[in-house]
Amino acid sequence: MSETQIHRIFINATPERVWAAITTPEFSRLYGYTGDVSYDLRPGGAYHHAASDEMRSLGMPEVVVTGEVLESDPPRRLVQTRAPVWIEDEEPGTVTGDIEATADGATRLTLTHDLTGRPTTAEQVAGNPDPMGAGGGGWPWVLSGIKTVLETGQPMEGGVWERQADAV
């Protein structure tokens, strides 16, 4: 598996809306693993992603991902460290989000995740579904959720926590 993963998606929304989808809890609770994000967007500022009610009901802690903002240039670029709290034997990786308007009015979101020396995290964020239905679909699933919310105003159907709750 590559030590750097690059995921790119085109979204029919402005760069400002894509930035808001990434950095505000109003959007973060509508896609991916849901739950509220909190950013101090100054270099050195803290980042954390709180567990949703569904995640907590499955035994996850209150905060599931932590990190530090390294660079913030709204609405064009966000660089941060990212550390899932359940992976204790790996240092945080670096995630870079580049947001660019395209000539046709869409926005290109490129997410680059440096996973050097982080094989467990690399496997989990690659988008390879767990055959048992646990966990999610990594960055491809999260980015697809952002696209769906911004383009339709509705969360993507069949979220991982919905599937797990149905199985319990």
Secondary structure, 3 states (H helix, E strand, C coil): CCCEEEEEEEECCCHHHHHHHHHCHHHHCCCCCCCCEEECCCCCCEEEEECCHHHHHCCCCCEEEEEEEEEEECCCEEEEEEEECCCCCCCCEEEEEEEEECCCCCEEEEEEEECCCCHHHHHHHCCCCCCCCCCCCHHHHHHHHHHHHHHHCCCCCCCHHHHHHHHC
